[in-house]
Amino acid sequence: MIKVAIIINPKSGKGSGNFFIEKLKSFKVPNTVNLTIYITEYPRHATSIAENISKEFDRIIIAGGDGTLNEFINGFDIGSNASLGILPIGSGNDFALSLYQDKVDVDKSLISFLSEDTKVLKTDFGTIKLTEENGNIILKRFINSLGIGFDARVAYLNQTNKIFNGSLSYLISILRTFVTFNSINFDLKIGDKQLKRNALFCSIGNGESVGAGLYLMPGAEIDDGYLDLSIVDLKSRIKLLKLLPKATKNKIKGIPELEQIRFKKLEIELETPYYSHVDGEIVSSKTKRLEVNILHKSLSFMIPD
């Protein structure tokens, strides 16, 4: 008997979570599967669930978006042998996009995850040690992306003032940020290199995209043992508007305003404390310093047939 848990965020995707819960009521579970369903009830509930069940199940399936997945990995014991599955029903499903390389059929994926034989891909994830302006330290994991500057301000507006769903919500937040935001100054330390930058934003990706399909870290791979830093320096707001359509089509690689650096360990210090996000969720509005590392092939994700 295969022991399987499903963690569902009912608020994912503006109702997609609740719709999925209703569909599960009529779903025929294979005789070879012992299925337990967990429904999140409050912020970071997926983290506490993960802490309690990491080693109790053979497979754990997360039904939600990047935010739910982020909550889960921040509680998951990486010493567990459980295989993980993603049912991307959230507003932003960027890690799933990198993992599956395309949109997936949720129903068919669930059937595949409950079958006797599954394909598995071992993936990386990132860790941060964040120091705020007042000296407070925050430790976090991220599965898909970390952003500072324009990107983080967009994430803040998208998280706190969400009206629409998916990429439309993110694009509206971009336009709102676009009106008032100025560039940020920060210092970087990568190995023995120390760099100073003034830029619109810096995004760090395990995956390639953020905001439901904006490819800000083109070429990033979730299993290569590296994180990808993208620094975009745009002084003109008109240039930013021209950049966005290219980002949705994964065509910003090689543009003069984009600097990309691959790394295993990175330190960032901001001249002026500012917002930062992990996987679209705001971590702090007063980020002063960040230490970023990667854990290579530490998670096992099922790939649907």
N, C-alpha and C positions, 0 to 999 in steps of 0.2 A: 504494500500500500504506500503510495506517494503522499507525503504530508505537504499540503500547499496552503499558503495564506494569501489572501487578497486584501490589500489596504486601499480603501476608496475614500477620496475626498469628495463629499457630496456637493461642494461648492465649486468644483472645477468646471471651467469652461461655461460659466453662466448657465448652469443647469444640466450640463452633460453628465456630471457626477450622479445626480439624482436619477436621471434617465437610465444610466447604466445600472444603478441599484435595482430599479424596477425590472430591467431586462434579465438580471441575474435570477430573479424569482422563478422564471420559467426555463432557465438554462439547465440542460441535462448534464450533470457531472458524471464523468466516466466512473465505472465501478472500481477502477484501480486507484482512485484519488480520494483522499480524506481532506475535504476543503473547509477552511475556516475563514470567515469574512470579518474584517475590522473596518469600521466606519469612523473617520476622524470627526471630532466634535468641537475642536477649538484649535487656535494657532499652536503649532509645534506638537500637536497630538501624535503625528506620525513619528516624531522623534522618540517619544516615550514608548510607543508601540514597538518600534524597531529595537529599542534597548531591551525590551522584555522578550521578544520572540526570535531574535537573530539566530539562535542555535536550536530552536525547537522545530524548524521546518526544513524540508528538502528544497522547497522553492518558495519564493516570496514575490508576489506580483503587486506592483504599485500602479493604481489607476488614478491618474491625475496629470498635472503639468510639471514644469520644471520646479516650481515652488514646493509641491508635495514631494517630489523626488529628492530635493535638497533637504527637506526636513527628515526624510527617511535615512539618507546616508549619514546625517549628523548624529544618528542614534545607532546605526548598524555596526555590529562587531565584525571587523574585517577578518577576524579569525574564524568566522563561520564558514561552513562549506555550502551554504545555501546558494542556489542559482537564482538570479533576479530576473524579473520580467517587467516591461513597461507597457501599459496600455495608455497611449497618449491622448487623454481626453481633456486636457487643460487649455488655458488661453494661450500659453506659450509651451511648445513641445520641442524645443531646440535640441536638447540632448538626444531625444528619440530620432530627430531628423538626421543627426550625425551617425547614430547607431545603426539605423535601418536604411539610410541613404535615400529614403523616400517616405511618403505617407503610407501608413499601413491600415489594413482593415482590422478594427478592434476585435470584432467577433471571431474572425479567423485566427487572429493572434492568440486569443484566449484559448481556443481549441488546441492550438499548437503547444502552448505553454503547459497544458494539462495532458499532453500525450506522453507515452512512455519514453520516447526518444526525442531529445531536444538538442539543437545546436547551441553552443555557448561561445561567446567572445569575451576574453578578459580585457578589461579597460582600466584606464588610469582615472585618478581624481586629484584635485588640488586641495591644499590646506593653507590657511592663512593665520597669522598672528597679527592682529590689528591693535595698534595703540592709538587711543583717542587723545584729544588735546589736553584733557585733564589727567592723563596717565593711565586711565582705565584700559585693561587689556581684554580683548575678545578673541577667542579661538573658534575657528569655523572650518568646515569642509565645503568645497563646491564641486559639482559634478560637470558643469558646462562652462560657466563663465564668471569672471570677476570684472567689475568696471569702476572707474573713477573719473570724475569730471562730468562732461556733457552726458555720457552714457548713464551715469549713476543718477543724475538729476532727472533724466527721462524715466528711469526705473522708478524713482520716487513718485513722480506724477502718475505714472501708469499704475502703480500699486495703490495709491491713496485716492485717486480721482478717476477710477475706471468706470466708464459708461458703456463703451463698446467692448467687443471681444477680439482676441487674437491680434494680428498685425495691424488692424485698423486702430485699435486702442493705443498701440505703441507708436504708430505714425502720428496720431493726434498729440501724444505727449511730446514727441520730437518737435513738432511745430510750435507747441507752447514754450518749450525750453529754448528753441531757436530765437525767440524774440528778445530774450534778456541775457542769455548766457555769454560769458567771456571765457577766454582760455585760462588754463591753470599752469602754475609753475611747479615742477617737481624734480627731484634728484633720483637717479636710478643707480643701483649697484648690481651688476651681473657678473659673478665671478670676480676677476680682478679689474673689471672695467667699471668706471664711474662716469655717468653721463648726466648732463643737465638738459631739461627739455621744457619748452613752453608750448602747450598743445591744447587742442579742443578736448580731447579725451585720450585715455589709454584704456584699452580693453584687453583682458587676458582670457584666452580661450583654451579649454580642453577640446570643446567642439568648435565648429566654424561659425555658428550664427547665434544671434540673440533676437529677442523681440518677435518671435514667431516667424523667423526666416530672413532677418537682415544679416548678411554675411560680412561681419566686421573682422573676422579672423580667418581669412581665406587660406586654405591649405592645412589648417589645424587637423590633427588626427587624434582620436580618443584613445589610441593604444600604442603610441609611438615612444612613450617615455619622456615627452617634452610638453611644456605649455607654450603657447604662442602669444606674444605680446604685440598688439597693434597700437601704434601711436599715430593719430591723425591730426595734422596741423593745417587748419583751414582758417585763414583770417577773414575770408569773405563768406557772408551768409548765402550769397548767390551760389557759390561753389558747393556749399553744403546741400542746397536743394538739388543741385545737379548730381551730387554723390549718391543720394538716397535711392534713386531708381537703379543705379549700378549695383548698390549693395543688395537689393532684393533679388538681383539676377546673378549674384556671386561674380561680379566683374570689376571689383576695385583693386584686385591684386596688380601691383606694378604701377599704380598711379603715383605721381611725384609726391603727393601730400601724405602718402602712407609709408610709415617705417615699420618693418616687422622684425622681431627678434625671437628666436626660439631659446628656451632656457629650462633648466631644472630647478634653479633657485634664484630668487629675485628679491631685492629690497627696494622699496619706494618710500620717499619722504616728501610730503607736500609742504610747500611754502606756507600756504593758508589751508587750514583744516576744511575738509569738504565731505560730501556724500560719497559712500561706496556701497556697492551691491554685490551679492553673490547669487547667481542664478535668478536674477531679477528681483530678489528680495533685499530691501535696504538693511544693511548691517549697522551703519553708523552715519550720522550727519556731521560728525566732527573727526573724521579720520585724519590722523597726522602721519602715521607711519604704518607700513605693511611689510611683513615678511611672507613670501609666497613659496611653497614647495610642491612637488609632485610625488604621488605614490603610484608606482608603475604597476599596471596589471593587477590591481588589488581587488577588483570587483568582477564578478562573473555574470554577464547578462545573456539571457536566452534570446536567440534570433528566430523569429517565426518562420515556418516553412513557406 
